[in-house]
């Protein structure tokens, strides 16, 4: 499947670095799907997000590029956001095994936020397109950037 999308505000790169605003070139396994149950009806095979869900983006922390529980003292992203970006998201295996400190974290397929012209490095889809992807998602599906 191919859909219009937003990529990193600074384009794409083969050498992803934390905070560079670039999407990593490559083929990334789609790992876990999540949704906000207060904003989206249940999605088969997707996990419910909770207000305490976060993602560590602190390169020096042992949980770098991992889902964490909030409150969390190191730098992190809140997965339960005020905007619609993470109402539905799918994590990828970018920088998971091996996990290199500073090589980028939280590379997700998520929703295209109204008015956005680029992401911090993720790929964003329109809600309608994301719901199609989620309805057809199978084990071993990949995101190609």
Protein Blocks (a to p, Z undefined) as FASTA:
>chain_A
ZZdddddfkbpafbdcehklpacedddddfbdcddfklbccdehiacddfkbccdfbfkb
mkgoiacddddfbdcddfbdfblmlmpccddfehkbccdehiaghiacddddehiabdfh
iacddfklmmmmmmmgcehiacdZZ
